[in-house]
Amino acid sequence: MKVKIILSIITCMFLIITAFSQTSDAEALAMANLLGVQKREIVAKLVPVTGKDSVAFWKIYDEYQEKNQATSKERIQLYEQTANSYATMSPQLADSFAKRQFAVRRHQEQSLEDYYKKIKDATNPVVAFEFYQAEIYLLTQIRATIMQQIPTYGEFQSMIKK
């Protein structure tokens, strides 16, 4: 089952990333919504919550997804801006990109911690931990998929030297 989940994530992310780089903001938002629906289905398999905990969990999870939609879009745009700036990279620009990446990641990690606490309070620590694990798992897969689509700056430099 994990293999199917991973393949679904990778396929979805490849399609979403490709589309993000070639779309308007409205289209990007629609694709982010689609990714959210697909992500919700995967989380449902990774967090087997039932009964009254299910109602509370999904209400908070949907709030989490909505709150983090802008962060997801910002992260994708930052990756795209970084890759598009490889040809004109300067120390100042590199530093700016790194600082923006740190800020986005800090924001995402803080949001994850905040929603872990909300889910724990509304359900129980086990459900909250499953949420945490599912999100870390998905975020790791998404980040890896994105990074596989974009060469590192060093790889880019090696390619242009050849």
C-alpha positions in Angstrom: 0.0 0.0 0.0 2.9 2.4 0.8 4.2 1.9 -2.8 0.9 3.0 -4.2 0.8 6.0 -2.0 4.3 7.0 -2.9 3.6 6.6 -6.6 0.4 8.6 -6.3 2.3 11.4 -4.6 5.1 11.4 -7.1 2.8 11.4 -10.0 0.6 14.2 -8.6 3.6 16.3 -7.6 5.2 16.0 -11.1 2.0 17.1 -12.7 1.4 19.9 -10.2 4.9 21.2 -10.4 4.9 21.2 -14.2 1.6 23.0 -14.2 2.6 25.6 -11.6 5.5 26.7 -13.7 3.3 27.3 -16.7 0.0 28.7 -15.2 -1.7 31.8 -14.0 -2.3 32.3 -10.3 -6.0 31.2 -10.7 -4.9 28.0 -12.4 -2.2 27.4 -9.8 -4.8 27.8 -7.0 -7.1 25.3 -8.7 -4.2 22.8 -9.0 -3.3 23.4 -5.3 -6.9 22.6 -4.4 -6.7 19.4 -6.5 -3.5 18.4 -4.7 -5.2 19.1 -1.4 -8.0 16.7 -2.3 -5.5 14.0 -3.3 -3.4 14.7 -0.2 -6.5 14.4 2.0 -7.2 10.9 0.5 -3.7 9.8 1.3 -3.9 11.2 4.9 -7.1 9.3 5.3 -5.2 6.1 4.7 -2.3 7.0 6.9 -4.4 8.4 9.8 -7.2 5.8 10.5 -9.3 8.0 12.7 -12.9 6.9 13.6 -16.0 8.0 15.5 -16.1 11.3 17.2 -12.4 11.8 16.8 -12.9 11.6 13.0 -15.2 14.6 12.9 -12.9 16.7 15.1 -9.8 15.6 13.2 -11.1 16.3 9.7 -12.4 19.7 10.7 -9.0 20.7 12.0 -7.2 19.0 9.1 -9.2 20.9 6.6 -8.4 24.2 8.5 -4.7 23.2 8.4 -4.8 22.5 4.7 -6.5 25.8 4.0 -4.1 27.8 6.1 -1.0 26.2 4.5 -2.2 26.5 0.9 -0.5 29.9 0.6 2.8 28.5 2.1 2.7 25.6 -0.4 2.2 28.0 -3.3 5.0 30.3 -2.0 7.4 27.4 -1.7 6.7 26.3 -5.3 7.2 29.8 -6.6 10.4 30.2 -4.6 11.8 27.0 -6.1 10.8 28.3 -9.5 12.3 31.7 -9.0 15.5 30.2 -7.7 15.9 27.9 -10.7 15.1 30.7 -13.1 17.8 32.8 -11.4 20.7 30.3 -11.9 22.1 32.1 -14.9 22.3 35.4 -13.0 23.1 34.1 -9.5 25.0 36.5 -7.2 26.1 36.0 -3.6 23.4 38.4 -2.5 20.7 36.7 -4.5 21.8 33.2 -3.2 21.6 34.6 0.3 18.2 36.0 -0.3 16.9 32.7 -1.6 18.3 30.8 1.3 16.8 33.2 3.9 13.4 33.0 2.2 13.6 29.1 2.1 14.4 29.1 5.9 11.5 31.4 6.6 9.0 29.3 4.6 10.3 26.1 6.3 10.0 27.7 9.7 6.5 28.9 9.0 5.5 25.4 7.8 7.1 23.7 10.8 5.4 26.1 13.2 2.1 25.5 11.5 2.6 21.7 11.8 3.4 22.0 15.5 0.3 24.3 16.1 -2.0 21.9 14.4 -0.5 18.9 16.1 -1.5 20.5 19.4 -5.0 21.3 18.1 -5.5 17.8 17.0 -4.1 16.4 20.2 -6.5 18.5 22.3 -9.5 17.7 20.1 -8.8 13.9 19.8 -5.8 12.2 21.5 -2.0 12.1 21.3 -2.0 9.0 19.1 -4.1 10.6 16.4 -2.1 13.8 16.6 1.1 11.8 16.2 -0.3 9.9 13.2 -1.1 13.3 11.7 2.4 14.5 12.4 3.9 11.4 10.8 1.7 11.6 7.8 2.5 15.2 7.1 6.2 14.8 7.5 6.1 11.8 5.2 4.1 13.7 2.6 6.2 16.8 2.9 9.4 14.8 2.5 8.0 13.1 -0.6 6.8 16.3 -2.1 10.1 18.1 -1.4 12.1 15.2 -2.9 9.9 15.2 -6.0 10.3 18.9 -6.5 14.1 18.7 -6.0 14.4 15.9 -8.5 12.8 18.2 -11.1 15.2 21.1 -10.5 18.9 20.7 -10.8 21.0 22.2 -8.0 23.0 25.3 -8.7 26.2 23.3 -8.8 24.6 20.8 -11.3 23.5 23.8 -13.4 27.0 25.2 -13.4 28.5 21.9 -14.4 26.0 21.6 -17.3 26.9 25.0 -18.7 30.6 24.4 -18.4 30.3 21.3 -20.6 
